[in-house]
């Protein structure tokens, strides 16, 4: 047990302040729980490397303030995701952590504000070029080693949630304030500006763009699933947002899958476009009825008729769903690589710290899901048709990913 390594350190290190002793106990508790709960705690990092990092952090406890300690705990546990498969597990800032009133998104052409709240609403559409006097690329490079992930696309999807946390940036030495950040922006009209934004009440930071009633794929993200006939394109658009057996309105996925097949036949359509870009997962034992309905329909399950739109928000059980769909049907994957991998650690549980559960949250994976055993090191689903999204396309309300699926001609 790694804990046996750390205990002598606790006994021999002079702890002059109660807070340092409390942080030491929290560190040892996290390590003990991680080793006990994770099915393969050292799959991504050598035990010796992790032990050295623990010892180094333990010795630095008296020299680090709370913000820096949260950062270093994040860095420590992110070591396990060096080889991917760890998007569910890791250390996160606590639920009391203040957040800037912005939502960011990394498009093909840079980082942009896709949503803003209160007095900052006018910043939507601005490009972020710097934070606290540093180029955005440098800030991202500093934050990335703190973020556990399944793959690089998952990392890209998770980063916006950390870039809007002043205390985290301060803990990294990138800012001096706990409750505000200065952003350097290129405003929608082209003017460059610097704005110091105050952080507000803690909130969940979404990984993807906000809902937009005028854009099909963002028009109903809260629904578990829904569909629309696109008569002019002879296509059935199906959005599958939650991997679960039953929707909140009581409809089963099995019933919905039957409706998909019936609508395709009734309208004599040519293709099905299944959108899982907003599906963050759920229960990976529930999606079989939808796969079977698509696989068993001869006119849907033929080359050039079935498409799945994938991206950074396709995560966890949704990644498992794509694995099975790709294996069992003639689906064509369109978009960007998935955030969730075919093989991943999941079923994460939250561990409470003895002293600082308001500042730190630890999520530990408890099970390994291997849906592609023939390729155990595979980390993502690469699209057959790669279609990036630019800021210009997004803010114009267009969807090049859907358009590519609708216009594709099989050869």
C-alpha positions as CSV (number, residue, x, y, z in Angstrom):
1,X,0.0,0.0,0.0
2,X,1.2,3.5,-0.9
3,X,-0.2,4.7,2.4
4,X,2.5,2.8,4.3
5,X,5.0,4.9,2.4
6,X,3.4,8.2,3.5
7,X,2.7,7.4,7.1
8,X,6.4,7.7,8.2
9,X,6.5,11.0,6.5
10,X,3.6,12.2,8.6
11,X,5.3,11.0,11.8
12,X,8.7,12.6,11.0
13,X,7.7,15.9,9.4
14,X,7.3,18.8,11.8
15,X,3.9,20.2,11.3
16,X,3.7,23.6,12.8
17,X,0.2,24.6,11.8
18,X,-3.1,22.8,12.2
19,X,-4.0,23.5,8.5
20,X,-0.9,21.8,7.3
21,X,-1.6,18.8,9.4
22,X,-5.2,18.7,8.1
23,X,-4.0,18.9,4.5
24,X,-1.6,16.0,5.2
25,X,-4.4,13.9,6.5
26,X,-6.5,14.7,3.5
27,X,-3.7,13.7,1.1
28,X,-3.2,10.4,2.8
29,X,-7.0,9.8,2.8
30,X,-7.2,10.4,-0.9
31,X,-4.4,8.0,-1.7
32,X,-5.8,5.3,0.6
33,X,-9.3,5.6,-1.0
34,X,-7.8,5.7,-4.5
35,X,-5.8,2.5,-4.1
36,X,-8.7,0.8,-2.4
37,X,-11.4,1.7,-4.9
38,X,-9.8,2.0,-8.4
39,X,-9.6,-1.3,-10.3
40,X,-6.1,-0.5,-11.7
41,X,-4.7,2.6,-10.0
42,X,-1.4,2.6,-11.8
43,X,-2.4,1.7,-15.3
44,X,-1.3,5.2,-16.5
45,X,1.7,5.9,-14.3
46,X,4.4,3.8,-12.7
47,X,3.8,3.3,-9.0
48,X,7.3,4.6,-8.3
49,X,6.7,7.8,-10.2
50,X,3.4,8.4,-8.3
51,X,5.1,7.7,-4.9
52,X,7.9,10.2,-5.7
53,X,5.2,12.8,-6.6
54,X,3.4,12.1,-3.4
55,X,6.5,12.5,-1.3
56,X,7.4,15.7,-3.1
57,X,4.0,17.2,-2.5
58,X,3.9,16.1,1.1
59,X,7.2,17.9,1.8
60,X,5.8,21.1,0.2
61,X,2.6,21.3,2.2
62,X,3.8,24.0,4.6
63,X,4.8,26.2,1.6
64,X,1.6,26.1,-0.4
65,X,-1.6,28.0,0.3
66,X,-5.0,26.4,-0.2
67,X,-5.4,27.4,-3.9
68,X,-2.0,26.0,-4.8
69,X,-2.7,22.8,-2.8
70,X,-5.9,22.2,-4.8
71,X,-3.9,22.6,-8.0
72,X,-1.2,20.2,-6.9
73,X,-3.7,17.6,-5.8
74,X,-5.3,17.9,-9.2
75,X,-1.9,17.5,-10.9
76,X,-1.0,14.5,-8.7
77,X,-4.1,12.5,-9.6
78,X,-4.1,13.6,-13.2
79,X,-0.9,11.5,-13.6
80,X,-3.1,8.4,-13.9
81,X,-4.6,9.7,-17.1
82,X,-1.3,10.0,-19.0
83,X,-2.5,7.1,-21.1
84,X,-6.1,8.2,-21.2
85,X,-9.2,6.3,-20.1
86,X,-9.7,8.4,-17.0
87,X,-12.3,11.0,-17.9
88,X,-14.5,10.0,-15.0
89,X,-11.8,10.1,-12.3
90,X,-9.8,12.9,-10.8
91,X,-9.6,15.8,-8.3
92,X,-11.8,18.8,-9.0
93,X,-12.2,22.2,-7.3
94,X,-14.9,22.2,-4.7
95,X,-18.5,23.1,-5.2
96,X,-17.9,26.5,-3.5
97,X,-15.4,27.6,-6.1
98,X,-16.4,30.9,-7.7
99,X,-16.8,30.9,-11.5
100,X,-16.6,33.7,-14.1
101,X,-19.9,34.5,-15.8
102,X,-18.8,33.0,-19.1
103,X,-18.9,29.8,-21.1
104,X,-16.0,29.2,-23.4
105,X,-15.6,26.8,-26.4
106,X,-12.6,25.9,-28.5
107,X,-13.5,26.1,-32.1
108,X,-11.2,25.2,-35.0
109,X,-10.1,28.9,-35.1
110,X,-9.7,29.6,-31.4
111,X,-11.3,30.1,-28.0
112,X,-14.6,32.0,-28.0
113,X,-17.2,33.2,-25.6
114,X,-20.4,31.2,-26.5
115,X,-22.4,32.3,-23.5
116,X,-22.2,35.1,-20.9
117,X,-24.4,36.2,-18.1
118,X,-25.7,39.4,-16.5
119,X,-23.8,42.5,-17.4
120,X,-21.3,40.5,-19.5
121,X,-24.0,39.2,-22.0
122,X,-22.5,41.5,-24.7
123,X,-19.3,39.4,-24.7
124,X,-20.9,36.5,-26.6
125,X,-19.0,36.1,-29.8
126,X,-15.7,37.5,-28.5
127,X,-12.5,35.6,-29.1
128,X,-10.3,35.1,-26.0
129,X,-6.7,35.8,-26.8
130,X,-5.3,36.0,-23.2
131,X,-6.0,35.6,-19.5
132,X,-4.2,37.5,-16.8
133,X,-1.6,38.9,-19.3
134,X,-0.7,35.5,-20.8
135,X,-1.6,34.2,-24.2
136,X,-4.5,31.8,-24.1
137,X,-2.4,29.0,-25.5
138,X,0.0,29.4,-22.5
139,X,-2.8,29.3,-20.0
140,X,-4.3,26.2,-21.6
141,X,-0.9,24.5,-21.6
142,X,-0.6,25.2,-17.8
143,X,-4.1,24.0,-17.0
144,X,-4.1,20.8,-19.2
145,X,-1.9,18.7,-16.9
146,X,-4.4,19.1,-14.1
147,X,-7.3,17.6,-16.0
148,X,-8.0,13.9,-16.1
149,X,-9.3,12.6,-19.5
150,X,-10.2,9.7,-21.7
151,X,-8.4,11.2,-24.7
152,X,-7.3,14.5,-26.2
153,X,-10.9,15.3,-27.4
154,X,-12.2,14.7,-23.9
155,X,-9.5,17.1,-22.5
156,X,-10.6,19.7,-25.1
157,X,-14.2,19.4,-23.8
158,X,-13.3,19.6,-20.2
159,X,-10.9,22.5,-20.3
160,X,-13.5,25.3,-20.5
161,X,-14.8,24.4,-17.1
162,X,-11.3,25.1,-15.6
163,X,-10.4,28.2,-17.5
164,X,-13.2,30.2,-15.8
165,X,-12.0,29.5,-12.3
166,X,-9.9,32.4,-10.8
167,X,-8.8,30.4,-7.8
168,X,-7.4,27.6,-9.9
169,X,-5.5,30.1,-12.1
170,X,-4.2,31.8,-9.0
171,X,-3.1,28.4,-7.6
172,X,-1.1,27.9,-10.8
173,X,0.6,31.2,-10.4
174,X,-1.3,32.7,-13.4
175,X,-3.3,35.3,-11.5
176,X,-3.3,37.2,-8.3
177,X,-7.0,37.4,-7.4
178,X,-9.3,34.7,-6.1
179,X,-12.5,36.3,-7.3
180,X,-11.7,37.9,-10.7
181,X,-9.7,37.5,-13.9
182,X,-8.6,39.9,-16.6
183,X,-9.4,38.6,-20.1
184,X,-7.9,40.0,-23.3
185,X,-10.6,39.8,-26.0
186,X,-11.2,40.5,-29.6
187,X,-14.8,41.7,-29.6
188,X,-17.3,40.7,-32.3
189,X,-16.7,44.0,-34.1
190,X,-12.9,43.4,-34.2
191,X,-11.9,45.8,-31.4
192,X,-9.4,44.5,-28.8
193,X,-10.3,45.0,-25.2
194,X,-9.2,44.0,-21.7
195,X,-12.0,43.2,-19.2
196,X,-11.6,42.3,-15.5
197,X,-14.5,40.0,-14.8
198,X,-15.8,39.2,-11.3
199,X,-16.4,35.6,-10.5
200,X,-19.8,34.7,-9.1
201,X,-21.7,31.9,-7.4
202,X,-20.6,28.4,-8.2
203,X,-22.4,26.8,-11.1
204,X,-22.0,23.8,-13.4
205,X,-19.9,24.8,-16.4
206,X,-21.2,23.1,-19.5
207,X,-18.8,21.5,-21.9
208,X,-20.7,22.4,-25.1
209,X,-22.5,25.4,-26.6
210,X,-25.7,26.6,-24.9
211,X,-29.2,25.7,-26.1
212,X,-30.4,27.6,-29.2
213,X,-33.9,27.2,-30.4
214,X,-32.9,28.3,-33.9
215,X,-30.2,25.7,-34.4
216,X,-31.5,22.1,-34.8
217,X,-28.8,20.3,-32.9
218,X,-29.0,22.7,-30.0
219,X,-32.7,23.2,-30.0
220,X,-33.7,20.6,-27.4
221,X,-30.6,19.4,-25.5
222,X,-32.6,18.6,-22.3
223,X,-34.7,15.9,-23.9
224,X,-33.4,12.4,-23.6
225,X,-34.2,11.7,-27.3
226,X,-36.3,13.2,-30.1
227,X,-36.6,13.1,-33.8
228,X,-37.6,15.2,-36.8
229,X,-38.4,14.4,-40.4
230,X,-36.4,16.5,-42.8
231,X,-38.6,16.0,-45.9
232,X,-36.6,18.2,-48.2
233,X,-33.5,16.0,-47.5
234,X,-35.3,12.7,-47.4
235,X,-33.8,12.1,-43.9
236,X,-34.8,11.4,-40.4
237,X,-32.9,13.4,-37.8
238,X,-32.7,11.6,-34.5
239,X,-31.0,13.2,-31.4
240,X,-30.0,10.7,-28.7
241,X,-28.9,12.8,-25.7
242,X,-29.1,10.4,-22.7
243,X,-28.1,6.8,-22.5
244,X,-30.9,5.4,-20.4
245,X,-33.8,3.0,-20.6
246,X,-36.6,5.5,-20.0
247,X,-37.1,9.2,-20.6
248,X,-38.4,11.5,-17.9
249,X,-41.8,11.5,-19.7
250,X,-42.0,7.7,-19.3
251,X,-41.2,6.6,-22.8
252,X,-38.9,3.7,-23.1
253,X,-35.9,3.7,-25.4
254,X,-37.3,0.5,-26.9
255,X,-40.5,2.3,-27.8
256,X,-38.6,5.3,-29.2
257,X,-36.4,3.0,-31.3
258,X,-39.6,1.4,-32.8
259,X,-40.9,4.9,-33.6
260,X,-37.7,5.7,-35.4
261,X,-38.0,2.7,-37.7
262,X,-41.7,3.3,-38.3
263,X,-41.1,7.0,-39.2
264,X,-38.4,6.1,-41.6
265,X,-40.8,3.7,-43.4
266,X,-43.9,5.9,-43.2
267,X,-42.1,8.8,-44.9
268,X,-40.2,6.6,-47.3
269,X,-36.9,8.3,-46.4
270,X,-33.3,7.6,-47.6
271,X,-31.1,8.1,-44.6
272,X,-31.1,8.3,-40.8
273,X,-28.8,10.9,-39.1
274,X,-28.3,9.9,-35.4
275,X,-26.8,12.8,-33.4
276,X,-25.0,11.9,-30.2
277,X,-22.8,15.0,-30.0
278,X,-24.6,16.1,-26.8
279,X,-24.8,12.6,-25.2
280,X,-22.7,12.7,-22.0
281,X,-23.5,9.1,-21.1
282,X,-25.7,7.2,-18.6
283,X,-26.1,3.5,-18.3
284,X,-24.3,1.4,-20.9
285,X,-26.6,-1.5,-20.4
286,X,-29.6,0.3,-21.9
287,X,-28.8,1.2,-25.5
288,X,-29.2,-2.2,-27.1
289,X,-32.8,-1.6,-28.3
290,X,-31.7,1.4,-30.4
291,X,-28.8,-0.5,-31.9
292,X,-31.0,-3.5,-32.7
293,X,-33.7,-1.4,-34.3
294,X,-31.1,0.2,-36.6
295,X,-29.2,-3.0,-37.3
296,X,-32.3,-5.0,-38.0
297,X,-33.8,-2.6,-40.5
298,X,-32.5,-3.5,-44.0
299,X,-33.0,-0.1,-45.6
300,X,-31.4,1.8,-42.7
301,X,-28.5,-0.6,-42.1
302,X,-27.0,-0.3,-45.6
303,X,-24.0,1.6,-46.8
304,X,-24.7,5.3,-47.1
305,X,-28.0,5.3,-45.3
306,X,-27.0,5.5,-41.6
307,X,-24.9,8.3,-40.1
308,X,-23.9,9.2,-36.5
309,X,-22.8,12.7,-35.6
310,X,-20.1,12.5,-32.9
311,X,-17.9,14.9,-31.0
312,X,-16.2,16.0,-27.7
313,X,-19.5,15.8,-25.9
314,X,-20.0,12.1,-26.8
315,X,-18.8,10.6,-23.5
316,X,-19.0,7.6,-21.2
317,X,-21.8,5.3,-22.0
318,X,-22.4,7.2,-25.3
319,X,-18.9,6.3,-26.3
320,X,-19.7,2.6,-25.6
321,X,-22.9,3.1,-27.7
322,X,-20.8,4.3,-30.6
323,X,-18.5,1.4,-30.3
324,X,-21.3,-1.1,-30.6
325,X,-23.0,0.9,-33.3
326,X,-19.8,1.0,-35.4
327,X,-19.2,-2.7,-34.8
328,X,-22.8,-4.0,-35.6
329,X,-24.0,-1.6,-38.3
330,X,-22.9,0.1,-41.5
331,X,-22.9,3.5,-39.8
332,X,-20.7,6.4,-41.1
333,X,-19.3,8.5,-38.3
334,X,-19.3,12.3,-38.9
335,X,-17.8,15.1,-36.9
336,X,-14.8,15.2,-34.6
337,X,-13.4,12.3,-32.5
338,X,-15.4,11.3,-29.5
339,X,-14.6,12.5,-26.0
340,X,-15.5,9.1,-24.6
341,X,-13.4,6.0,-25.5
342,X,-14.4,2.5,-26.5
343,X,-12.5,1.3,-23.4
344,X,-12.6,3.4,-20.2
345,X,-12.7,3.4,-16.5
346,X,-16.0,4.6,-15.1
347,X,-18.8,4.1,-12.5
348,X,-17.0,6.8,-10.5
349,X,-17.8,7.5,-6.8
350,X,-17.2,10.7,-4.9
351,X,-14.9,10.6,-1.9
352,X,-15.2,13.1,0.9
353,X,-12.1,14.6,2.5
354,X,-11.9,14.7,6.3
355,X,-11.1,18.5,6.4
356,X,-11.4,20.2,3.0
357,X,-14.4,18.8,1.2
358,X,-15.5,22.3,0.4
359,X,-12.3,22.9,-1.6
360,X,-11.7,19.6,-3.2
361,X,-13.8,16.9,-4.8
362,X,-12.3,13.5,-5.6
363,X,-14.0,11.2,-8.1
364,X,-12.7,7.6,-8.3
365,X,-13.5,5.1,-11.0
366,X,-14.6,1.8,-9.7
367,X,-15.0,-0.3,-12.9
368,X,-13.3,-0.9,-16.2
369,X,-15.5,-1.0,-19.3
370,X,-13.9,-2.7,-22.3
371,X,-16.3,-2.6,-25.3
372,X,-13.5,-3.1,-27.9
373,X,-11.3,-5.8,-26.4
374,X,-9.6,-6.4,-29.8
375,X,-8.1,-2.9,-29.5
376,X,-7.4,-2.4,-25.8
377,X,-5.4,0.7,-26.3
378,X,-7.9,2.5,-28.5
379,X,-8.9,5.7,-26.9
380,X,-11.5,7.3,-29.2
381,X,-13.7,6.9,-32.2
382,X,-12.2,8.6,-35.2
383,X,-14.9,9.9,-37.6
384,X,-15.0,8.5,-41.1
385,X,-15.8,12.1,-42.2
386,X,-13.9,14.6,-40.1
387,X,-15.8,17.9,-40.0
388,X,-14.5,20.6,-37.6
389,X,-16.7,23.5,-36.5
390,X,-15.5,27.1,-36.9
391,X,-16.6,30.1,-34.9
392,X,-18.0,31.7,-38.0
393,X,-20.2,28.7,-38.8
394,X,-21.4,28.4,-35.2
395,X,-22.3,32.1,-34.7
396,X,-24.0,32.1,-38.1
397,X,-26.3,29.3,-36.9
398,X,-25.1,26.7,-39.4
399,X,-24.2,23.1,-38.7
400,X,-21.5,21.8,-41.1
401,X,-21.5,18.4,-39.4
402,X,-25.2,17.7,-40.1
403,X,-24.8,19.1,-43.6
404,X,-22.0,16.8,-44.4
405,X,-24.0,13.8,-43.3
406,X,-27.0,15.0,-45.3
407,X,-25.0,15.6,-48.5
408,X,-22.7,12.6,-48.4
409,X,-22.9,10.3,-51.4
410,X,-21.7,6.8,-50.9
411,X,-19.2,5.4,-53.4
